[in-house]
Amino acid sequence: MQHRDQHAAATQAAVCLNCGDALAGRWCSGCGQSEDARHRSLGHLLAEVSEVLTHADSRLWRTLSRLAWRPGRLTRDYLAGRRISQLPPLRLMLIALFLLFTVAFLLPRPMHVPRASAGDVAEAQHAIADSAADLKEARVAIEGNPHARDMDLWVRARISHAVAEPAEFVRFIAEWAERFAILMLPASALMLALLFLGRGFTLFDHFVFSMHSITASAIVVLVVMLGDWAGFGAANLLLLLPPAHLFRHMRGAYGTGTAGTLCRMALLGVGSLMIFGLLAVSLVLLAVVIGG
């Protein structure tokens, strides 16, 4: 009852319900809360939901459009302080990664098991025989060391658990994949800092560039996944876009020439593949060791 009386009094006096300052128009000059807080009807709630779904912050669409067509200018504008018209790069990247990993986890993907030829089978049998010999030697060494034997048993138990519970293993990887993907951000920024050493750029500049670049790549992969799921095999051709986009983005943001951009892209690509492989192996090992 007391709350209702305060609400009615605030409404009649045209003051902000949040801080009590006098309202001057739709927005409070003290805390910035909208005068819409007075409306408590279901119709107003549905109107807000409709606005969110249809408009969804116009900065998002402007930022995505500029990221697609003028990525270098988008990054330069943010670094120059012209930011009110675009979505913050970190928020944009997190949204893109969240959608990517959510869709990757939810979409059913058929498994294609290729038929092995006779030659492949014979080669696999030789490899198994060689591995069995190596394992026998390793077992002899382990049995002579109690600590190594305990470690061997522990590793076997963890691997057996992962094999027995594949759904739990995959769920663990899906939960941690997005967190590991975030590690590509500082890695990319540090590699760019080395590639543009002495050019007058700061680590902050490289972080902003990396966030925009990772966002663009994540969106392309997301579209390819959705296209593949819908049966549009040609969508895989979109995977050619990230290198072209990175070339245009790097030239526009850093002002480099064609040769300099291509050389830096090659070095960045090699470094990124190495780091990605290391993170992927680390993720699988983490899932085996502590998953479940």
TORPAKE-485943 format. One record per residue (C-alpha): z, x negated, y negated; residue in three letters; residue number from 1. Coordinates in nm, 4 decimals. Last residue first. Example, Ala and Ser with C-alpha at 12.3 -4.5 7.8 and 13.67 -1.06 7.14 Angstrom:
TORPAKE-485943
{z=0.7140, x=-1.3670, y=0.1060, code=Ser, pos=2}
{z=0.7800, x=-1.2300, y=0.4500, code=Ala, pos=1}
end
This chain:
TORPAKE-485943
{z=-1.5654, x=-3.2365, y=3.4728, code=Gly, pos=292}
{z=-1.7591, x=-3.5275, y=3.3283, code=Gly, pos=291}
{z=-1.5427, x=-3.8372, y=3.2818, code=Ile, pos=290}
{z=-1.7259, x=-4.1125, y=3.4715, code=Val, pos=289}
{z=-2.0506, x=-3.9433, y=3.5726, code=Val, pos=288}
{z=-2.1076, x=-3.7741, y=3.2358, code=Ala, pos=287}
{z=-2.0191, x=-4.0955, y=3.0527, code=Leu, pos=286}
{z=-2.2645, x=-4.2880, y=3.2666, code=Leu, pos=285}
{z=-2.5371, x=-4.0336, y=3.1882, code=Val, pos=284}
{z=-2.4610, x=-4.0515, y=2.8158, code=Leu, pos=283}
{z=-2.4535, x=-4.4313, y=2.8151, code=Ser, pos=282}
{z=-2.7947, x=-4.4415, y=2.9840, code=Val, pos=281}
{z=-2.9356, x=-4.2046, y=2.7209, code=Ala, pos=280}
{z=-2.7724, x=-4.3982, y=2.4358, code=Leu, pos=279}
{z=-2.9192, x=-4.7276, y=2.5573, code=Leu, pos=278}
{z=-3.2619, x=-4.5704, y=2.5986, code=Gly, pos=277}
{z=-3.2446, x=-4.4227, y=2.2486, code=Phe, pos=276}
{z=-3.1402, x=-4.7600, y=2.1069, code=Ile, pos=275}
{z=-3.4344, x=-4.9368, y=2.2708, code=Met, pos=274}
{z=-3.6778, x=-4.6641, y=2.1710, code=Leu, pos=273}
{z=-3.5513, x=-4.6708, y=1.8111, code=Ser, pos=272}
{z=-3.5917, x=-5.0480, y=1.7870, code=Gly, pos=271}
{z=-3.9484, x=-5.0337, y=1.9128, code=Val, pos=270}
{z=-4.0337, x=-4.7461, y=1.6779, code=Gly, pos=269}
{z=-3.8720, x=-4.9113, y=1.3749, code=Leu, pos=268}
{z=-4.0677, x=-5.2307, y=1.4395, code=Leu, pos=267}
{z=-4.3936, x=-5.0369, y=1.4677, code=Ala, pos=266}
{z=-4.3138, x=-4.8230, y=1.1629, code=Met, pos=265}
{z=-4.2329, x=-5.1340, y=0.9597, code=Arg, pos=264}
{z=-4.5689, x=-5.2851, y=1.0460, code=Cys, pos=263}
{z=-4.7535, x=-4.9605, y=0.9698, code=Leu, pos=262}
{z=-4.5797, x=-4.9193, y=0.6333, code=Thr, pos=261}
{z=-4.6500, x=-5.2753, y=0.5263, code=Gly, pos=260}
{z=-5.0164, x=-5.2437, y=0.6186, code=Ala, pos=259}
{z=-5.0613, x=-4.9127, y=0.4346, code=Thr, pos=258}
{z=-4.8699, x=-5.0104, y=0.1236, code=Gly, pos=257}
{z=-4.5075, x=-4.9304, y=0.0520, code=Thr, pos=256}
{z=-4.3764, x=-4.6890, y=-0.2113, code=Gly, pos=255}
{z=-4.0443, x=-4.6356, y=-0.0356, code=Tyr, pos=254}
{z=-4.0292, x=-4.2557, y=-0.0263, code=Ala, pos=253}
{z=-4.4000, x=-4.1735, y=-0.0311, code=Gly, pos=252}
{z=-4.5100, x=-4.4496, y=0.2031, code=Arg, pos=251}
{z=-4.2244, x=-4.3805, y=0.4409, code=Met, pos=250}
{z=-4.2866, x=-4.0050, y=0.4494, code=His, pos=249}
{z=-4.6611, x=-4.0389, y=0.4958, code=Arg, pos=248}
{z=-4.6206, x=-4.2799, y=0.7847, code=Phe, pos=247}
{z=-4.3312, x=-4.0795, y=0.9313, code=Leu, pos=246}
{z=-4.5445, x=-3.7625, y=0.9225, code=His, pos=245}
{z=-4.8267, x=-3.9355, y=1.1072, code=Ala, pos=244}
{z=-4.5835, x=-4.0707, y=1.3674, code=Pro, pos=243}
{z=-4.4132, x=-3.7272, y=1.3991, code=Pro, pos=242}
{z=-4.7413, x=-3.5276, y=1.4255, code=Leu, pos=241}
{z=-4.8805, x=-3.6526, y=1.7554, code=Leu, pos=240}
{z=-4.6163, x=-3.4505, y=1.9397, code=Leu, pos=239}
{z=-4.7991, x=-3.1449, y=1.8044, code=Leu, pos=238}
{z=-5.0546, x=-3.1983, y=2.0795, code=Leu, pos=237}
{z=-4.7925, x=-3.0639, y=2.3200, code=Asn, pos=236}
{z=-4.8505, x=-2.7200, y=2.1658, code=Ala, pos=235}
{z=-5.1846, x=-2.7140, y=2.3453, code=Ala, pos=234}
{z=-4.9985, x=-2.6074, y=2.6586, code=Gly, pos=233}
{z=-4.9245, x=-2.2696, y=2.5056, code=Phe, pos=232}
{z=-4.7421, x=-2.0956, y=2.7931, code=Gly, pos=231}
{z=-4.4515, x=-1.9473, y=2.5989, code=Ala, pos=230}
{z=-4.2135, x=-2.2140, y=2.7329, code=Trp, pos=229}
{z=-4.4552, x=-2.4868, y=2.6265, code=Asp, pos=228}
{z=-4.4790, x=-2.3349, y=2.2791, code=Gly, pos=227}
{z=-4.1003, x=-2.3099, y=2.2484, code=Leu, pos=226}
{z=-4.0596, x=-2.6710, y=2.3573, code=Met, pos=225}
{z=-4.3336, x=-2.7889, y=2.1220, code=Val, pos=224}
{z=-4.1774, x=-2.6002, y=1.8288, code=Val, pos=223}
{z=-3.8390, x=-2.7605, y=1.8991, code=Leu, pos=222}
{z=-3.9954, x=-3.1060, y=1.9310, code=Val, pos=221}
{z=-4.1610, x=-3.0599, y=1.5902, code=Val, pos=220}
{z=-3.8367, x=-2.9379, y=1.4338, code=Ile, pos=219}
{z=-3.6435, x=-3.2344, y=1.5737, code=Ala, pos=218}
{z=-3.9003, x=-3.4790, y=1.4358, code=Ser, pos=217}
{z=-3.8780, x=-3.3311, y=1.0849, code=Ala, pos=216}
{z=-3.4989, x=-3.3314, y=1.0910, code=Thr, pos=215}
{z=-3.4862, x=-3.6924, y=1.2100, code=Ile, pos=214}
{z=-3.7069, x=-3.7956, y=0.9172, code=Ser, pos=213}
{z=-3.5041, x=-3.6068, y=0.6554, code=His, pos=212}
{z=-3.1794, x=-3.7526, y=0.7877, code=Met, pos=211}
{z=-3.3309, x=-4.1002, y=0.8090, code=Ser, pos=210}
{z=-3.4498, x=-4.0916, y=0.4469, code=Phe, pos=209}
{z=-3.1052, x=-3.9813, y=0.3284, code=Val, pos=208}
{z=-2.9366, x=-4.2550, y=0.5333, code=Phe, pos=207}
{z=-3.1805, x=-4.5167, y=0.4026, code=His, pos=206}
{z=-3.1017, x=-4.4280, y=0.0425, code=Asp, pos=205}
{z=-2.7273, x=-4.4440, y=0.1140, code=Phe, pos=204}
{z=-2.7751, x=-4.7933, y=0.2606, code=Leu, pos=203}
{z=-2.9118, x=-4.9007, y=-0.0762, code=Thr, pos=202}
{z=-3.2678, x=-4.9874, y=-0.1762, code=Phe, pos=201}
{z=-3.3571, x=-5.2766, y=-0.4058, code=Gly, pos=200}
{z=-3.6382, x=-5.4269, y=-0.1949, code=Arg, pos=199}
{z=-3.4332, x=-5.7254, y=-0.0747, code=Gly, pos=198}
{z=-3.4026, x=-5.5993, y=0.2818, code=Leu, pos=197}
{z=-3.6459, x=-5.3161, y=0.3482, code=Phe, pos=196}
{z=-3.6796, x=-5.3674, y=0.7244, code=Leu, pos=195}
{z=-3.3137, x=-5.4655, y=0.7608, code=Leu, pos=194}
{z=-3.1885, x=-5.1584, y=0.5727, code=Ala, pos=193}
{z=-3.4347, x=-4.9474, y=0.7699, code=Leu, pos=192}
{z=-3.2775, x=-5.0696, y=1.0941, code=Met, pos=191}
{z=-2.9304, x=-4.9843, y=0.9595, code=Leu, pos=190}
{z=-3.0401, x=-4.6344, y=0.8588, code=Ala, pos=189}
{z=-3.1996, x=-4.5704, y=1.1982, code=Ser, pos=188}
{z=-2.8866, x=-4.6774, y=1.3848, code=Ala, pos=187}
{z=-2.6664, x=-4.4776, y=1.1485, code=Pro, pos=186}
{z=-2.8712, x=-4.1635, y=1.2237, code=Leu, pos=185}
{z=-2.9397, x=-4.2258, y=1.5932, code=Met, pos=184}
{z=-2.5666, x=-4.1817, y=1.6537, code=Leu, pos=183}
{z=-2.6092, x=-3.8117, y=1.5704, code=Ile, pos=182}
{z=-2.8163, x=-3.7841, y=1.8879, code=Ala, pos=181}
{z=-2.5072, x=-3.8845, y=2.0873, code=Phe, pos=180}
{z=-2.3188, x=-3.5869, y=1.9469, code=Arg, pos=179}
{z=-2.6110, x=-3.3554, y=2.0223, code=Glu, pos=178}
{z=-2.6319, x=-3.4820, y=2.3795, code=Ala, pos=177}
{z=-2.2582, x=-3.4371, y=2.4418, code=Trp, pos=176}
{z=-2.2557, x=-3.0677, y=2.5229, code=Glu, pos=175}
{z=-2.5879, x=-3.0815, y=2.7054, code=Ala, pos=174}
{z=-2.4707, x=-3.3772, y=2.9147, code=Ile, pos=173}
{z=-2.1530, x=-3.1932, y=3.0138, code=Phe, pos=172}
{z=-2.3484, x=-2.8812, y=3.1044, code=Arg, pos=171}
{z=-2.5865, x=-3.0850, y=3.3192, code=Val, pos=170}
{z=-2.2982, x=-3.2359, y=3.5183, code=Phe, pos=169}
{z=-2.1280, x=-2.8968, y=3.5533, code=Glu, pos=168}
{z=-2.4487, x=-2.7486, y=3.6886, code=Ala, pos=167}
{z=-2.4966, x=-3.0450, y=3.9221, code=Pro, pos=166}
{z=-2.1531, x=-3.0011, y=4.0869, code=Glu, pos=165}
{z=-2.1778, x=-3.1681, y=4.4288, code=Ala, pos=164}
{z=-2.3963, x=-3.4517, y=4.2991, code=Val, pos=163}
{z=-2.1671, x=-3.5173, y=4.0003, code=Ala, pos=162}
{z=-1.8584, x=-3.5030, y=4.2239, code=His, pos=161}
{z=-2.0155, x=-3.7447, y=4.4713, code=Ser, pos=160}
{z=-2.0917, x=-3.9844, y=4.1885, code=Ile, pos=159}
{z=-1.7317, x=-3.9708, y=4.0673, code=Arg, pos=158}
{z=-1.5908, x=-4.0220, y=4.4171, code=Ala, pos=157}
{z=-1.8283, x=-4.3122, y=4.4887, code=Arg, pos=156}
{z=-1.7230, x=-4.4807, y=4.1649, code=Val, pos=155}
{z=-1.3550, x=-4.4429, y=4.2564, code=Trp, pos=154}
{z=-1.4103, x=-4.5756, y=4.6073, code=Leu, pos=153}
{z=-1.5961, x=-4.8785, y=4.4749, code=Asp, pos=152}
{z=-1.3238, x=-4.9446, y=4.2190, code=Met, pos=151}
{z=-1.0597, x=-4.9347, y=4.4895, code=Asp, pos=150}
{z=-1.2642, x=-5.1749, y=4.7042, code=Arg, pos=149}
{z=-1.3133, x=-5.4106, y=4.4083, code=Ala, pos=148}
{z=-0.9386, x=-5.4226, y=4.3616, code=His, pos=147}
{z=-0.8813, x=-5.4806, y=4.7336, code=Pro, pos=146}
{z=-1.1315, x=-5.7721, y=4.7510, code=Asn, pos=145}
{z=-1.2599, x=-5.8703, y=5.0956, code=Gly, pos=144}
{z=-1.4018, x=-5.5256, y=5.1573, code=Glu, pos=143}
{z=-1.6006, x=-5.5552, y=4.8346, code=Ile, pos=142}
{z=-1.7842, x=-5.8715, y=4.9416, code=Ala, pos=141}
{z=-1.8823, x=-5.7209, y=5.2765, code=Val, pos=140}
{z=-1.9890, x=-5.4022, y=5.1012, code=Arg, pos=139}
{z=-2.2118, x=-5.5984, y=4.8609, code=Ala, pos=138}
{z=-2.3885, x=-5.7691, y=5.1503, code=Glu, pos=137}
{z=-2.4454, x=-5.4354, y=5.3224, code=Lys, pos=136}
{z=-2.5675, x=-5.2807, y=4.9975, code=Leu, pos=135}
{z=-2.8274, x=-5.5561, y=4.9564, code=Asp, pos=134}
{z=-2.9522, x=-5.4984, y=5.3097, code=Ala, pos=133}
{z=-2.9671, x=-5.1231, y=5.2554, code=Ala, pos=132}
{z=-3.1586, x=-5.1762, y=4.9309, code=Ser, pos=131}
{z=-3.4226, x=-5.3810, y=5.1115, code=Asp, pos=130}
{z=-3.4575, x=-5.1106, y=5.3779, code=Ala, pos=129}
{z=-3.4779, x=-4.8386, y=5.1135, code=Ile, pos=128}
{z=-3.7505, x=-5.0276, y=4.9267, code=Ala, pos=127}
{z=-3.9475, x=-5.0694, y=5.2494, code=His, pos=126}
{z=-3.9147, x=-4.6959, y=5.3235, code=Gln, pos=125}
{z=-4.0240, x=-4.6097, y=4.9673, code=Ala, pos=124}
{z=-4.3377, x=-4.8205, y=5.0085, code=Glu, pos=123}
{z=-4.4181, x=-4.6458, y=5.3355, code=Ala, pos=122}
{z=-4.3678, x=-4.3026, y=5.1764, code=Val, pos=121}
{z=-4.5828, x=-4.3913, y=4.8773, code=Asp, pos=120}
{z=-4.8594, x=-4.5100, y=5.1064, code=Gly, pos=119}
{z=-4.8475, x=-4.1880, y=5.3063, code=Ala, pos=118}
{z=-4.8833, x=-3.9843, y=4.9872, code=Ser, pos=117}
{z=-4.5961, x=-3.8038, y=4.8138, code=Ala, pos=116}
{z=-4.6300, x=-3.4430, y=4.7055, code=Arg, pos=115}
{z=-4.5180, x=-3.3815, y=4.3471, code=Pro, pos=114}
{z=-4.2046, x=-3.1721, y=4.2799, code=Val, pos=113}
{z=-4.2504, x=-2.9630, y=3.9668, code=His, pos=112}
{z=-3.9266, x=-2.8186, y=3.8308, code=Met, pos=111}
{z=-3.9535, x=-2.5067, y=3.6180, code=Pro, pos=110}
{z=-3.7755, x=-2.5107, y=3.2794, code=Arg, pos=109}
{z=-3.5568, x=-2.2189, y=3.1817, code=Pro, pos=108}
{z=-3.4840, x=-2.2251, y=2.8068, code=Leu, pos=107}
{z=-3.1146, x=-2.2063, y=2.7208, code=Leu, pos=106}
{z=-3.0155, x=-2.5739, y=2.7076, code=Phe, pos=105}
{z=-3.3260, x=-2.6941, y=2.5273, code=Ala, pos=104}
{z=-3.2988, x=-2.3992, y=2.2862, code=Val, pos=103}
{z=-2.9409, x=-2.4913, y=2.1991, code=Thr, pos=102}
{z=-3.0273, x=-2.8596, y=2.1775, code=Phe, pos=101}
{z=-3.3068, x=-2.8016, y=1.9275, code=Leu, pos=100}
{z=-3.1291, x=-2.5334, y=1.7245, code=Leu, pos=99}
{z=-2.8219, x=-2.7547, y=1.6771, code=Phe, pos=98}
{z=-3.0377, x=-3.0555, y=1.5961, code=Leu, pos=97}
{z=-3.2279, x=-2.8652, y=1.3251, code=Ala, pos=96}
{z=-2.9109, x=-2.7193, y=1.1712, code=Ile, pos=95}
{z=-2.7407, x=-3.0611, y=1.1742, code=Leu, pos=94}
{z=-3.0407, x=-3.2197, y=1.0033, code=Met, pos=93}
{z=-3.0521, x=-2.9578, y=0.7271, code=Leu, pos=92}
{z=-2.6786, x=-2.9897, y=0.6636, code=Arg, pos=91}
{z=-2.7119, x=-3.3676, y=0.6352, code=Leu, pos=90}
{z=-3.0172, x=-3.3422, y=0.4087, code=Pro, pos=89}
{z=-2.8502, x=-3.1098, y=0.1541, code=Pro, pos=88}
{z=-3.0745, x=-2.8040, y=0.1022, code=Leu, pos=87}
{z=-3.3115, x=-2.8308, y=-0.1895, code=Gln, pos=86}
{z=-3.3451, x=-2.6804, y=-0.5380, code=Ser, pos=85}
{z=-3.0110, x=-2.8084, y=-0.6692, code=Ile, pos=84}
{z=-3.0853, x=-3.1650, y=-0.5649, code=Arg, pos=83}
{z=-3.2693, x=-3.3479, y=-0.8421, code=Arg, pos=82}
{z=-3.0288, x=-3.6449, y=-0.8391, code=Gly, pos=81}
{z=-3.2897, x=-3.9223, y=-0.8165, code=Ala, pos=80}
{z=-3.2069, x=-3.9773, y=-0.4490, code=Leu, pos=79}
{z=-3.2738, x=-3.6113, y=-0.3786, code=Tyr, pos=78}
{z=-3.6010, x=-3.6192, y=-0.5689, code=Asp, pos=77}
{z=-3.7109, x=-3.9337, y=-0.3866, code=Arg, pos=76}
{z=-3.6439, x=-3.7755, y=-0.0470, code=Thr, pos=75}
{z=-3.8422, x=-3.4602, y=-0.1274, code=Leu, pos=74}
{z=-4.1236, x=-3.6649, y=-0.2851, code=Arg, pos=73}
{z=-4.1603, x=-3.8661, y=0.0333, code=Gly, pos=72}
{z=-4.1597, x=-3.5547, y=0.2488, code=Pro, pos=71}
{z=-4.4377, x=-3.3747, y=0.0601, code=Arg, pos=70}
{z=-4.6086, x=-3.1415, y=0.3085, code=Trp, pos=69}
{z=-4.3614, x=-3.0756, y=0.5895, code=Ala, pos=68}
{z=-4.0390, x=-3.1734, y=0.4153, code=Leu, pos=67}
{z=-4.1588, x=-2.9834, y=0.1074, code=Arg, pos=66}
{z=-4.1987, x=-2.6651, y=0.3094, code=Ser, pos=65}
{z=-3.8699, x=-2.7188, y=0.4895, code=Leu, pos=64}
{z=-3.6873, x=-2.7680, y=0.1583, code=Thr, pos=63}
{z=-3.8423, x=-2.4603, y=0.0002, code=Arg, pos=62}
{z=-3.7557, x=-2.2529, y=0.3082, code=Trp, pos=61}
{z=-3.3949, x=-2.3712, y=0.3122, code=Leu, pos=60}
{z=-3.3551, x=-2.3430, y=-0.0654, code=Arg, pos=59}
{z=-3.4395, x=-1.9732, y=-0.0385, code=Ser, pos=58}
{z=-3.1011, x=-1.9162, y=0.1246, code=Asp, pos=57}
{z=-3.1494, x=-1.6996, y=0.4308, code=Ala, pos=56}
{z=-3.3651, x=-1.4480, y=0.2402, code=His, pos=55}
{z=-3.4340, x=-1.1886, y=0.5087, code=Thr, pos=54}
{z=-3.1422, x=-1.2453, y=0.7458, code=Leu, pos=53}
{z=-2.8858, x=-1.3212, y=0.4749, code=Val, pos=52}
{z=-2.9967, x=-1.0287, y=0.2613, code=Glu, pos=51}
{z=-2.9824, x=-0.7912, y=0.5554, code=Ser, pos=50}
{z=-2.6303, x=-0.9059, y=0.6412, code=Val, pos=49}
{z=-2.5223, x=-0.8519, y=0.2794, code=Glu, pos=48}
{z=-2.6741, x=-0.5031, y=0.2772, code=Ala, pos=47}
{z=-2.4938, x=-0.4223, y=0.6006, code=Leu, pos=46}
{z=-2.1639, x=-0.5197, y=0.4392, code=Leu, pos=45}
{z=-2.2442, x=-0.3110, y=0.1305, code=His, pos=44}
{z=-2.3154, x=-0.0089, y=0.3473, code=Gly, pos=43}
{z=-1.9891, x=-0.0577, y=0.5368, code=Leu, pos=42}
{z=-1.8027, x=-0.0190, y=0.2085, code=Ser, pos=41}
{z=-1.5579, x=-0.2705, y=0.0623, code=Arg, pos=40}
{z=-1.7219, x=-0.3589, y=-0.2665, code=His, pos=39}
{z=-1.4790, x=-0.5428, y=-0.4932, code=Arg, pos=38}
{z=-1.5816, x=-0.8831, y=-0.3536, code=Ala, pos=37}
{z=-1.9240, x=-0.8195, y=-0.5086, code=Asp, pos=36}
{z=-1.7839, x=-0.9519, y=-0.8374, code=Glu, pos=35}
{z=-1.8818, x=-1.2924, y=-0.7074, code=Ser, pos=34}
{z=-1.6328, x=-1.5764, y=-0.6862, code=Gln, pos=33}
{z=-1.6948, x=-1.8692, y=-0.9236, code=Gly, pos=32}
{z=-1.3332, x=-1.9828, y=-0.9532, code=Cys, pos=31}
{z=-1.2646, x=-1.9500, y=-1.3265, code=Gly, pos=30}
{z=-1.5821, x=-1.8111, y=-1.4827, code=Ser, pos=29}
{z=-1.5866, x=-1.5286, y=-1.2294, code=Cys, pos=28}
{z=-1.9376, x=-1.4068, y=-1.1535, code=Trp, pos=27}
{z=-2.1047, x=-1.0692, y=-1.2051, code=Arg, pos=26}
{z=-2.0603, x=-1.0471, y=-1.5825, code=Gly, pos=25}
{z=-1.7679, x=-1.2069, y=-1.7606, code=Ala, pos=24}
{z=-1.4722, x=-1.1303, y=-1.5351, code=Leu, pos=23}
{z=-1.1212, x=-1.1940, y=-1.6598, code=Ala, pos=22}
{z=-0.9230, x=-1.4417, y=-1.4531, code=Asp, pos=21}
{z=-0.7058, x=-1.3090, y=-1.1684, code=Gly, pos=20}
{z=-0.7781, x=-1.5911, y=-0.9205, code=Cys, pos=19}
{z=-0.9342, x=-1.4161, y=-0.6206, code=Asn, pos=18}
{z=-0.9634, x=-1.0526, y=-0.7266, code=Leu, pos=17}
{z=-1.1320, x=-1.1573, y=-1.0490, code=Cys, pos=16}
{z=-1.0528, x=-0.9286, y=-1.3391, code=Val, pos=15}
{z=-1.2203, x=-0.6103, y=-1.4550, code=Ala, pos=14}
{z=-0.8929, x=-0.4372, y=-1.5546, code=Ala, pos=13}
{z=-0.9726, x=-0.1231, y=-1.3527, code=Gln, pos=12}
{z=-1.0749, x=-0.3264, y=-1.0480, code=Thr, pos=11}
{z=-0.7710, x=-0.5485, y=-1.0683, code=Ala, pos=10}
{z=-0.5407, x=-0.2469, y=-1.0834, code=Ala, pos=9}
{z=-0.7122, x=-0.0847, y=-0.7866, code=Ala, pos=8}
{z=-0.6886, x=-0.4038, y=-0.5806, code=His, pos=7}
{z=-0.3234, x=-0.4539, y=-0.6724, code=Gln, pos=6}
{z=-0.2453, x=-0.0953, y=-0.5728, code=Asp, pos=5}
{z=-0.4321, x=-0.1391, y=-0.2438, code=Arg, pos=4}
{z=-0.2354, x=-0.4559, y=-0.1643, code=His, pos=3}
{z=0.0926, x=-0.2780, y=-0.2388, code=Gln, pos=2}
{z=0.0000, x=0.0000, y=0.0000, code=Met, pos=1}
end
